[in-house]
Amino acid sequence: MNHAHRADPPEAHGPAPASTAKAEYFSSGSSQAAEQAKKAQRAEATPWYPDALGPGFQARTFNLGQDPDGEGHVAAVLVRYLPAACDDFSKRPALLIIHGMTDYFFHQHIAKRFHQEGFAVYGIDLRKSGRAHLIGQRWHYVSDMHLYFQELNAVAAALLATHPQLVPVAHSTGGLIASLWMDDLRTQDPARHRAIPALILNSPWLDMQFPPFMVKLLRKVLHSQPGQRILRGGFGGKLPSNYGRSLHASAEGEWHYDLHLKPIRGHKKYPEWIKAVDTAQQRIHAGAIDVGAPVLTLHAKRSYFRPRFAEEAKRADTVLDVEQIRRRAPLLGQDVTVVSIEDAVHDVFLSSDQPRSDAIQACLKWLKELGLPDTLANKNADAQGRHTSTEH
């Protein structure tokens, strides 16, 4: 375990006028930001309905209105695990699992385990992903990572109206999004930020996992009109995937999930989406992001980037460079703990038995040190208007 302090920076509708919608969505100044937060809290949500994950799992849809990127209406889907025998659900702190790219919430084993440990477990499918994808929309496409704040604010408002506190558990691209969101809450909505005492990151995507010369070339292509035209139709989605093969039971893995929502070879990526990711990552590199709460970052011990599948792909991160995660994570705040998990894969909670158990135990130990899930401690911290921080 490495405890690091922050380092100084070394059925979709036809297209809408996206530029106009985006201009309305993003405005400078705290008053406009506050208005967007109010709009997010007013997002219409359906009643709970049974979810495909089976007994104890229910979902509700948050209707988010018109897409600023011009792909019709957008929605997010919140899933919860609430078994019939639970009579203290509202007293528990909530865990909100936020997925990554080409992904959705299907982690029944994690929901059940953390429920046993005293948490109320939820997962969100972000706009255009998983259950929230609508016909005609590009999978997981946004032109700005800040667009996700709308559903995160709406869901946070709903959860904190029921539970004393909220802890996001965010994976890969979701880890990038959650870090930006926490920084935004810190300045724009301090009261809500105080109710989120910690952030857990599961292999967060904090840097481009390519050699520097390739990143430089990629940026030139993405920021040029010829490059935009060439890549307009998207790329990827048809290449072999060691990661997908290592996970799904139909290939080399042990997990059963919906291959339409999370295909083995992934969904297409689009140039504006890559630009949005890169822009967000560069803000972190510049030291412009401060989560403002304790952060636990989990990642695999090693990466494996060889094109040919091998058993090693089932014991390593085949998506991101773990050295980059280790180097960039301390930039996220003043209190960052980095834990390397032996034999883990990119989503540490989808690793084989031992590394998965190690990852869960690392989370539980760290949360316990912060006083979670002690509901009495939660109430005391809330009354004092502060979050709990622990030095290791």
C-alpha positions in Angstrom: 0.0 0.0 0.0 1.3 3.4 -0.9 -0.1 6.5 0.8 0.6 9.5 -1.3 0.0 13.2 -0.8 -0.9 15.5 -3.6 2.2 16.5 -5.7 2.5 19.9 -7.4 2.0 19.4 -11.2 5.5 18.6 -12.8 -35.1 5.7 -29.9 -33.5 8.7 -30.5 -34.7 11.9 -32.1 -33.1 13.7 -35.0 -30.1 15.9 -34.5 -30.7 19.1 -32.5 -28.6 22.2 -32.8 -25.8 20.8 -30.6 -23.7 24.0 -30.4 -26.7 26.0 -29.2 -27.7 23.3 -26.6 -24.1 23.0 -25.4 -23.8 26.8 -25.0 -26.9 26.8 -22.9 -25.6 23.9 -20.8 -22.2 25.3 -20.1 -21.9 28.8 -18.8 -19.3 30.5 -16.7 -20.0 31.7 -13.2 -21.3 30.2 -10.1 -24.9 31.3 -10.7 -25.2 29.4 -13.9 -23.5 26.4 -12.3 -26.0 26.5 -9.5 -28.9 26.7 -12.0 -27.6 23.6 -13.7 -27.4 21.8 -10.4 -31.1 22.8 -9.8 -32.0 21.5 -13.2 -30.2 18.2 -12.5 -32.2 17.8 -9.2 -35.4 18.2 -11.1 -34.6 15.4 -13.5 -37.7 13.2 -13.8 -37.3 9.7 -12.4 -39.5 6.7 -12.9 -40.6 4.5 -9.9 -38.5 1.5 -9.2 -39.0 -1.5 -11.4 -37.5 -5.0 -11.4 -34.0 -5.2 -13.0 -32.6 -8.0 -15.2 -30.0 -8.8 -12.6 -32.6 -10.7 -10.7 -34.1 -10.9 -7.2 -33.3 -7.9 -5.0 -32.2 -5.7 -7.9 -34.4 -2.8 -9.0 -33.9 0.0 -11.4 -35.3 3.5 -12.1 -34.7 5.7 -15.1 -33.7 9.4 -14.8 -35.0 11.3 -17.8 -32.4 14.0 -18.5 -34.1 15.9 -21.4 -32.5 16.9 -24.7 -28.9 15.9 -25.3 -26.5 18.9 -25.7 -24.7 16.8 -28.2 -27.8 16.6 -30.5 -28.7 12.9 -30.2 -32.3 13.3 -29.0 -33.3 12.6 -25.4 -30.9 11.2 -22.9 -31.4 9.2 -19.8 -29.5 7.5 -17.0 -30.5 4.3 -15.2 -29.9 3.8 -11.5 -29.8 0.2 -10.1 -30.0 -0.7 -6.5 -29.6 -3.9 -4.5 -32.3 -4.1 -1.8 -33.1 -7.6 -0.6 -36.5 -8.2 1.0 -35.0 -8.9 4.4 -33.2 -5.5 4.7 -35.0 -3.2 7.2 -32.3 -0.5 7.8 -31.6 0.4 4.1 -32.1 4.2 4.5 -29.8 4.3 7.5 -26.8 2.9 5.5 -24.3 5.0 3.6 -24.7 4.6 -0.1 -22.1 3.2 -2.4 -22.5 4.3 -6.0 -20.7 2.2 -8.6 -19.8 4.2 -11.8 -18.8 2.2 -14.8 -16.1 2.8 -17.5 -16.2 2.9 -21.3 -18.0 0.1 -23.1 -19.4 -0.9 -19.8 -22.5 -1.0 -17.5 -23.4 -2.1 -14.0 -23.7 -5.9 -13.6 -21.6 -6.5 -10.5 -24.0 -8.5 -8.5 -21.2 -10.0 -6.4 -19.9 -6.6 -5.4 -23.4 -5.4 -4.5 -24.1 -8.4 -2.3 -20.8 -8.3 -0.6 -20.9 -4.6 0.3 -24.5 -4.9 1.3 -23.4 -7.6 3.8 -20.8 -5.1 5.1 -23.5 -2.5 5.9 -23.7 -0.4 2.8 -26.6 0.4 0.5 -25.3 -0.4 -3.0 -26.2 1.3 -6.2 -24.9 1.3 -9.7 -25.5 3.8 -12.4 -25.6 3.4 -16.2 -24.5 6.7 -17.6 -26.1 8.3 -20.6 -25.8 6.3 -23.9 -24.3 3.4 -22.0 -25.7 0.1 -20.8 -29.4 0.2 -20.0 -29.5 3.9 -20.7 -28.5 3.7 -24.4 -31.3 4.6 -26.8 -31.7 3.6 -30.4 -29.8 5.9 -32.8 -27.3 7.1 -30.2 -23.6 6.6 -30.4 -22.5 4.3 -27.6 -21.0 6.2 -24.6 -20.5 9.3 -26.7 -20.2 12.8 -25.2 -18.2 15.8 -26.4 -17.4 16.9 -22.8 -16.9 14.9 -19.6 -18.8 17.6 -17.7 -22.0 16.5 -19.4 -22.1 13.5 -17.0 -22.5 15.9 -14.0 -26.2 16.2 -14.8 -27.0 12.6 -14.0 -24.5 12.4 -11.2 -26.0 15.4 -9.5 -29.5 14.1 -10.1 -28.7 10.6 -8.6 -26.7 12.2 -5.7 -29.7 14.3 -4.8 -31.9 11.3 -4.8 -29.5 9.1 -2.8 -28.7 11.8 -0.2 -32.4 12.3 0.3 -32.5 8.7 1.5 -29.1 7.9 2.9 -26.8 9.8 5.3 -23.7 9.7 3.0 -22.6 8.7 -0.4 -19.3 7.1 -1.6 -18.7 6.8 -5.3 -16.8 3.7 -6.5 -15.7 4.6 -10.0 -13.9 2.5 -12.7 -11.6 3.6 -15.6 -13.3 6.4 -17.5 -15.8 6.6 -14.6 -12.9 7.3 -12.3 -11.9 10.3 -14.5 -15.5 11.6 -14.5 -16.0 11.1 -10.8 -12.8 13.0 -10.0 -13.9 16.0 -12.1 -17.3 15.9 -10.6 -16.0 15.9 -7.0 -13.8 18.9 -7.8 -16.9 20.7 -9.2 -19.0 19.9 -6.2 -16.2 21.2 -3.9 -16.6 24.7 -5.3 -20.2 24.7 -6.7 -22.1 22.7 -4.1 -20.1 22.4 -0.8 -23.1 21.1 1.2 -23.4 18.1 -1.1 -19.7 17.7 -1.3 -19.5 17.3 2.5 -22.0 14.4 2.3 -19.5 12.5 0.1 -16.7 11.7 2.5 -14.6 9.6 0.3 -13.9 8.4 -3.3 -12.8 5.0 -4.4 -11.2 4.7 -7.9 -10.8 1.3 -9.6 -8.1 1.6 -12.3 -9.0 5.2 -13.2 -8.1 6.5 -16.7 -5.9 9.4 -15.8 -3.5 9.4 -18.8 -3.3 8.3 -22.4 -1.7 4.8 -22.3 0.5 5.3 -25.4 4.1 6.4 -25.9 4.5 10.2 -25.8 5.1 10.5 -29.6 1.9 8.7 -30.3 -0.1 10.9 -27.9 1.4 14.0 -29.6 0.4 12.7 -33.0 -3.0 11.7 -31.8 -3.6 15.3 -30.5 -2.6 16.7 -33.9 -5.0 14.5 -35.7 -7.9 15.2 -33.3 -7.4 18.9 -33.5 -7.2 19.1 -37.3 -10.1 19.3 -39.7 -8.7 16.5 -42.0 -8.2 14.3 -39.0 -11.8 15.0 -37.8 -13.1 14.1 -41.2 -11.2 10.8 -41.4 -12.2 9.7 -37.9 -15.8 11.1 -38.0 -17.3 7.6 -38.4 -15.6 6.3 -35.3 -12.9 3.8 -34.9 -12.2 0.6 -32.9 -14.9 -1.9 -31.9 -13.7 -4.5 -34.3 -10.2 -5.3 -33.0 -9.3 -8.3 -30.9 -9.6 -7.6 -27.2 -7.5 -9.4 -24.7 -9.5 -7.7 -21.9 -12.9 -8.8 -23.2 -11.6 -12.3 -23.8 -10.1 -12.5 -20.3 -13.5 -11.6 -18.7 -16.4 -13.3 -20.5 -17.4 -16.9 -19.9 -17.9 -17.4 -23.7 -14.1 -16.8 -24.2 -11.4 -17.2 -21.5 -13.2 -15.7 -18.5 -15.7 -16.5 -15.8 -18.2 -13.7 -16.0 -21.6 -13.7 -17.6 -22.9 -10.3 -18.8 -24.8 -8.8 -21.8 -22.5 -8.7 -24.8 -24.7 -6.3 -26.5 -24.1 -3.7 -23.8 -20.5 -4.7 -23.2 -19.1 -6.4 -26.4 -15.9 -8.3 -26.2 -14.3 -6.0 -28.8 -15.8 -2.9 -27.4 -17.9 -0.1 -28.9 -16.6 2.4 -31.4 -14.8 5.5 -30.2 -15.2 8.9 -31.7 -12.7 11.8 -32.1 -14.6 14.3 -30.1 -15.0 11.8 -27.3 -11.2 11.1 -27.2 -10.6 14.9 -27.2 -12.9 15.2 -24.2 -11.0 12.5 -22.3 -7.7 14.1 -23.2 -8.8 17.5 -22.1 -10.0 16.2 -18.8 -6.8 14.3 -18.2 -4.7 17.4 -19.0 -6.6 19.3 -16.3 -5.5 16.7 -13.8 -1.9 16.8 -15.0 -1.9 20.6 -14.6 -2.9 20.2 -10.9 -6.3 21.9 -11.6 -8.4 19.2 -10.0 -8.8 18.7 -6.2 -11.3 16.0 -5.2 -11.4 17.5 -1.7 -11.9 14.2 0.1 -9.8 11.1 0.8 -9.2 9.0 -2.3 -8.4 5.3 -2.5 -7.0 4.2 -5.9 -6.8 0.5 -6.7 -5.0 -0.9 -9.7 -3.4 -4.0 -11.0 0.2 -4.8 -10.2 1.3 -4.9 -13.9 0.1 -4.2 -17.4 0.0 -6.6 -20.4 -0.1 -5.0 -23.9 1.0 -7.8 -26.2 -1.4 -8.4 -29.0 -1.5 -12.2 -28.6 -3.7 -13.5 -25.9 -1.9 -15.4 -23.1 -2.8 -16.5 -19.6 -1.0 -13.4 -18.3 -3.8 -11.3 -19.7 -6.0 -12.8 -16.9 -3.6 -11.5 -14.3 -2.8 -8.0 -15.5 -4.4 -4.7 -16.8 -4.6 -5.1 -20.5 -6.2 -1.6 -21.0 -4.2 1.0 -19.0 -0.6 1.6 -18.0 -0.6 0.9 -14.3 2.6 3.0 -13.9 0.6 6.0 -15.2 -2.1 5.4 -12.6 0.4 5.2 -9.8 2.1 8.4 -11.0 -1.1 10.5 -11.7 -3.4 9.5 -8.8 -1.6 11.6 -6.2 -2.5 14.7 -8.3 -6.2 14.2 -7.4 -6.0 15.6 -3.8 -4.3 16.0 -0.5 -5.1 12.5 0.8 -4.6 9.8 -1.8 -3.9 6.1 -1.0 -2.7 4.0 -3.8 -3.0 0.2 -3.6 -1.5 -2.2 -6.1 -3.4 -5.6 -6.3 -1.3 -8.6 -7.3 -2.8 -10.6 -10.3 -5.7 -8.1 -10.7 -7.2 -7.2 -14.1 -8.3 -3.8 -15.3 -11.6 -3.9 -13.4 -10.1 -5.2 -10.1 -13.5 -6.4 -9.0 -13.7 -8.7 -12.0 -10.3 -10.4 -11.2 -10.0 -14.0 -10.1 -10.9 -15.0 -6.5 -7.7 -14.0 -4.6 -7.1 -10.6 -6.2 -10.8 -9.8 -6.1 -10.9 -10.6 -2.4 -7.7 -8.5 -1.8 -9.4 -5.5 -3.6 -12.5 -5.8 -1.5 -10.6 -6.1 1.7 -8.5 -3.0 0.8 -11.7 -1.1 0.3 -13.3 -2.3 3.5 -10.2 -1.6 5.6 -9.8 1.9 4.2 -13.5 2.7 4.6 -13.4 1.5 8.2 -10.5 3.8 8.9 -12.7 6.6 7.7 -15.5 5.5 10.1 -17.7 3.8 7.4 -20.2 2.3 7.4 -20.8 3.3 11.1 -24.1 5.2 10.7 -23.6 6.9 14.1 -20.2 8.2 12.9 -21.9 9.3 9.7 -24.5 11.3 11.7 -21.8 13.0 13.8 -19.7 13.9 10.8 -22.7 15.3 9.0 -23.7 17.4 12.1 -20.2 18.8 12.2 -20.3 19.6 8.5 -17.1 17.9 7.6 -15.7 14.7 6.1 -13.4 12.3 7.9 -9.8 12.0 6.8 -7.3 9.5 7.9 -3.5 9.4 7.7 -1.8 6.1 7.1 
